Amino acid sequence: MEFAAGTRKAQRLELADIMGGAYENQTVSVHGAVHARRDMGGVAFLTLRKRDGVVQCVCCGELDLSQAVEEAAVAVTGTVRRDARAPGGFELAATALKILSRPAAPPPVPVSKRRLDLGLDAELALRPVVLRNLRMRSIFKIQEGICKAFRNYLHQCGFTEIHTPKIVRAGAEGGSNIFRLDYFGKKAFLAQSPQFYKQTMVGVYERVFEAAPVFRAEKHATPRHLNEYTSLDLEMGYIDSFTELMDLETGFLQAAMDLLRREYAADLERLGVTLPDVARIPVLRFDEAKRLAAVRYGRPIRDPWDLEPEEEVNIGRYAWEEWGSEFVFVTHYPSKKRPFYAMDDPEDPRYTFSFDLLFRGMEVTTGGQRVHDYQTQVDKMLARGMHPEEFESYLMIHKHGMPPHGGLGIGLERLTMKLCGLENVRSAALFPRDLHRLEP
C-alpha cells in the first residue's frame, strides 16, 4: 500500500533556477512549450516557454526535431551555458529532446511575435491561444501582483479574508442593472457587490476583505465597462472618518507598486509600464473638482450630481498638472447618486462621506462611510421609496448594533488596464463578459 505524504518533490528545474547561474556548465532537463523555432542550417534554436519566462535551447543537427513544432510540449536535456545574447543571459546546449505532446494544428496566430496586432474582437475570439503570447501573459502577471499585494497588505493590517454568496435575494446597489435568475422557483439575482455581507462581517471580525467577481447587467459597450468583473473589496469597523479608508488605500497602492517593482520587473519592462508615484495622493471635494476642471479646460458642467467620463479625464489631468499625481481622490459625492447605505454629511445632507479614486482619468475605486444606526438607515430607505421589510436580514446588523464603519471596492480590471496602458478594459480580463460575449 502506498500513501501520499506530501514529501515527494518533482525534480524539475524552473527558469529562475537556470538564470540564477547555479547550474552553469551542468547537465539539466527542462520542460516547456516550443514558443518559437529558428532553423539555421545545421543548428536550430528552440525557445521554450515556461511558466515564468522563456529559455533558449541550441540544438545540433543530430537531434531529431521533426516533431518539435511550435506549441509542442517537450523535455530538453542539455548543458547550461552562459551567453549574453540569449534571453536571461543563459542558454541550454541540447543533447536530447523528448516530445511530451504534439498539437493537432498550428496556432492560428504567431504566438511568439512581440505584438500580435490583432483587432480586439479577433483577439478575444482566439483568447485561449492568444494568452500564450508573452506580452499578454505579462498583463495578467501584473494583475496577479496587484491581488497579491492586496491580500498581503490587508493581512498585515489585521483584516480577515471572507467569501460571500454570489446568488442573492436582493440587489445591494439598487437600480435595474442586475441579473435576474430563477432559483428553484424563487426570484434571485447575481450579486452586484458583496456590500451587505462585508458590512455584516464587520460585526464579526471588524476588518474584512474579499477578491471576487461581481455582476452588473449594464447594457454598455464602452471601453470601461464589463458585465462581470473582479472587485477588490474591504470593509473596516471603528473608523473615526471616511478619510481613514483613503489612507488605507494609499498604503495598499504603495505596497502594490513596491511589490510590482521588486517581483514583476520583467513583466513591467515587457509592457513598457512606468509605475506611478503614490507617495501622496491629492484629495478634492466633488463640487470643487468639477468647478476647477470646468474652469481650467473650458467644459461646462452639464450634470451637477455625477461625474461624466470626460470630467474624470479632466480632473485627472488637473491633478497631474497641479501636483504631478496620476491619482486623485474625489470626495463628498451627492447623496442622490450614492447608494442608500452611504452616510450623509450631517452638515450638508445633500452630500455623503464617500469618495472615488481616479487613476489616469478613470474611476477605479468607490468607497465611503456607511450608515450604522438602525433608525437612520430605515428612514433613508423610506425616503427613497424602498421597503425596509425586503431587507430584513441586512437590517438585522443595524438593529442589533454596529460600529461606525466604511469600506471600498476597487475594480481590478480597470486598475490593471490603466496601469498597463491598455485601451479597453476587456484586454485586462482573461475571458471578458460584455453585452455580446459569452465565450470563450
N, C-alpha and C positions, 0 to 999 in steps of 0.2 A: 504494500500500500504506500502511495506517495502522497505528500501533503504540500500545499503551497504555503511557504513560511515567510514570503516577502523578503527573502535574503539573497536570492539569486539575481544577479545583475547582468544584463546583456552586455557583452564586451564590444560595443560599437563606438567608434570614435565620432565625435561631432566636430564641426568646423572650428569651434573655439579651441579644441584640443590641438588641432593641427596648426592653426595660426598663432598659437602661443609659443611655438618653437620647441616645445618639449620633445617632439618626435622627429626632429630634423635628422636626416640620414638613417632613419629606421624604417623597417617594412611594416606597413599597416594595411588594414582593409577598411574601405569606406563605402557606404551605400548612399544612393541618391537617384534622382531622375536625370536623364540626359536633357539638360536645358538647351544646349547648343552643341553643334559638331562642325569642325572645320577640318577638311582633308587637305593636307599639304604634301602631296606626293607619297613618300614613304612614311610620313608621320601624320597622325591625326590628333587633334586636340578636342577632348570632350570636356565640356563644362557641366559639372554635376551640380544640381540644385538640391540643397539640403534645407532643413527647417530654419537654419539661421544664416543662410547665405549661399555662396557658390564656391566651388573649388575646381581648379583646372587640372585635368589629367592628360599627360602626354603619352600617347600610345604608339609604339613602334609597329613596323609592318607585319611582324609575325603574329600579332594578335588578330583574332577573327572578330571584326567589328560589324559584320554584315547585319546583325540583329540589333546593334546599338543605335537605333534611330531615336530621333527626338521624342521625349516623354517616355522612353523605355525606362523601367526601374532596373538598376544594375548594382552590382557589388564589384568594386575595383580594388585590387591588391597592388601595392607598389611602394616605392621608396619616397619618403617626404624629402624634398629638397628646396632650398631657398632660391627664389627667383623674383627679383624686383618687378619684372614685367607681368607676373601672374597676379590675379586678384588676391589681395591679402598678403602678397609677398612670398607665398609658398605654393608649390605645385606637387603633384603626385606623378612620379615616373612609373607608369603602369607596367606590371609584369603578368597580370592575369585579370580576366574580366568574366563575370558571371551574369547572365541575363536572368533577372528575377521575374519580370513580366514584360510583355511587349504590347503596345497599343494596336488596336484593330484598324485605326485610321490615323493619318497625320493630323496635328492640331489645325483647327480652322483659321487660326491667326498665328503670326510669327511671335510666339510667346517670348522668345529671347531678345526681341528688339527692345531698345531702351524705352521708346514711346510707341504705342500701338497706333495712335492717330485714328481711332475709331470714333464714329458718332456715338452719342450716348445710348441711343436705342440699340444699336448693334452691339455695343459693349455689354449692356445689361442682358441682352438675349444670350450672349456667349459667356456669361459670368463664370460658370464653373471652370472654364478653361482660362479665361482672361485673368482670373485672380492669381494664376501661377506666374504672371509677369512680375518682375522684381519691384517695379515702382508700385504696382497695385498692392503687392504684399506689404510694402513699407507703409502704406496708408493705414492698414489695419494693425500693423505692429505698433504704430504710434497711438492708434486708438486703444490698443491693449495697455500701453504705458499710461494713458490717461486714467483708465479704470484701475490699474494697479496703484497709481498714486492716490486716487480717491479712497480706495479701501485702506491703504497703508496709513494715510494721514488721519482718517476718521478713527481708525482703531487706536492710533496714538492719542487721539483726543477723547478717548473713553466712550466711543459710540459702539452700539451693538448692531450687527447686520441682521436684517429681517427679510422675510419672503412673504409677500402678501398676495391675496387672490386676484386673479385677472378676470374672473367671471363674477359680476357684482349685481346687486339688486337695484342700485340707483347710481346715477352719474355724479361724480364729485365736482365737476366743473359747470354742470347745467348746460343749457343750450341744446341745439339739435345735432351737434357734431359727435354723435355717439352711436356705436354699432349695436344694433339690437339682435338678440338671438332667442331661440326657443330652448328653454332649459327644462326639459321633461314636462312640457305643457305650461310652464310658467314664463313670464316675461323676465328677461335678464339682459345684461349689457356687458360689453367688453370694457374694461376699466380705462377711463381717460387719464387716471392718475391714482397713485396709492394714497392719496391725501387722507381719507378717513382713517385708514389703517395705521398710517405712520403717526397721525395725531393720537390715535388710541394707544399706540405703543409708547408714547412719551409718558403716559401714566404708569407704564410698567418699568421701562428702562431709562427714562429721562432723555437719552440721546440715542437715536436710531438712524439707520440709513439702508438704502436698497438701490441696486442697479438692475433694472428690469424693463421689459417692454411696456409701453402704453399705446393706446389706440385712439385715433381721432378720425371720425367719419367726415372729414372736411373735403368738399369737392373742389380741391385746388389742384392745379397743375403748374405750380411755380417752382423755381429753383430752391426754395427754402422749406417746402412742406413735404412731409411723409405721412402716410396713414398709420404706419406702425413705426415707432422709433424707440430708442433706449433712453430712459430718463435716469439720471443720477440724482436720487432723492435723499434728502436728510431732513430730520426734524429734531429740534433741541428745546428742552424744557428749562425753566427757571432763568429766563433771559430778562434783562432789565430794559433792553431796547432792541428793535429790529436791526440796528446797526451792528450788533454782535454777529449777526448772520453774514453781513457783508465782510466783516473782518475775518470770519471763519473761511469764507470762500476765497478771499485773497490769500490766506495762508495755504489753502489747498492748491491754488494756482501756482504759488511759489514753489511748493513741494513738487507739483507736476512738472514744471519747467526744469527744475533741478534734476529730477529723475530721468526725463527725456534726454537731457544734455549728457548725463552720465551713461545711461544704458542703451540709448537708441540713436547714438551719433551717426551710425552708418545709414540708418533709415532717413534721418533728417537730411543728411548730405545728399542721398539719392534723390530726394524730392526737392532739394533746394530750399528747405524750410529755415527761416530765421525765427528763432523763438522770441516772443515779445518780452519786454521788460515789465515785470509785475511787482516791482519793489513798492510802488504806491499806485493806487487806482483812484482817480478823481470821482467825486460824488456831486451830482446836480439834482435839484428838485425837478420834477416833471414839467411844471409850468415854466420854470426858468430855462430849462434845457430847450423847450420848444421856442421860447422867445429869442434866446441867444442864436439858435440856428437859423431862425427866420430872418433876423436882422443881418446876420453875417452873410447869408447866402441868397437873400432876396426871394425866399419861397414863403408865400403867405400861409398862415395857419388855417387849415381847412377844417380839421376835426379837433376841437379843444379837449376831447375826452380820451384820446388814444394817440399812439404814435404810428404814423404811416411808415412803410419801409423806406421811402426817400428821406423822411425825417431822421430815422435811425442812422442812415448813412451820413447825413449832415451833422448830427450830434457826435458821431464817431470821428468825423473829420475835424470838428471843432476841438474835441479832446486831444487829438493828435497835434493840432496846430498850437494849442494853448499850453499843453502840459507834456507833450511827447508821449502820450499814453494811447495804446491801441485798445484799451479797455476803458469803460466809463459806466459807473452805476447811475441809474436814473431812479429817483425815489418819489414817494408820495403820489402814486397813481390815483386817478379819480375813482371814488368808490363805485360808481355806476359801471365801471369797466373791470372791476375786480370781483372774484367770487364771493359768495355770501359769508364765507368763513374768514375773510380778510378783516383785520381790526381797523376801524376808522380812527382817524386822528381826533381826539376829543376837542382839540382847539379849533378844528375845522373839519367837521364830519363829511364834507364833500370829498376829502382825500383820505388815503389809507396809509398805514405804516407798512408799505410794501415797496418793492423795487424790481427793476430788471437790470441785468448786466448786458451791456452791448460790447461786442468784440468785433473790431474792424467793420463797424457799421451794421451789425446784425444782432438781434436779441438772442442770447444763448442761455440765459437763466431768468427764471421768475421766482420771486420769493417774498417773504414778509412775515410779520407777526400775525397770529391767528386770534380770533375771539376765543376766550377761555371761560367766560362767565355764561352760565346756562340761560338766564333770562335775556341777556344781551343777544345771545345767538338766536333764541326763539323770536325775539322781537325783530331782528334783522331779516329772518326768513319771512315772517308775516308781512313786513313792509315790502318785500319783493314778490308777494303773491304766492309764496311757497307754502307747502303743507307740512308743518313740523312732524306730524304723525307718520309721514313717509320716511322720516329719518330717525326713527326711534332708537335704533341700535347705535347710531352715530352720536345722538344727543345724550346717550347714557353716560358718556365720558364727562360731559359738561355737568350733568345733573349730580354726579357723584364726585365731583371735584377734579379740577385740572390746574396745573401751574401755568403761569404766563409762559407762552411757548411760540415758536415760529420755525419756519423751515424754507427750503428752496428746492427747485428741480432744475437740473442742467440738461440740456439737450445734447447728448453725446455726439450725434452725427453732425449737428451744426457746429459744435466746438471743433470737431475733427476737420470739417470742411474748411472753416476759416483758418485754422492753424496750418493746414496743408496747402492753402491757396487754391482750393477746388472751386469750380464754378457752379456746381449743382450738388445739393445735399444727397442726392441719390448715389453719387460717387463715393460717399462716406458711409454707405450702408452695404453690408455684404450682399444681401439679396433684398433690395428695396421693395416695399409695398406702397404703391401710389394708386391714383384714381383708376388706372388701367392695368396694373401689373400684379398678377398672382403667381407668376413663375419666372425664372426658375426658383 
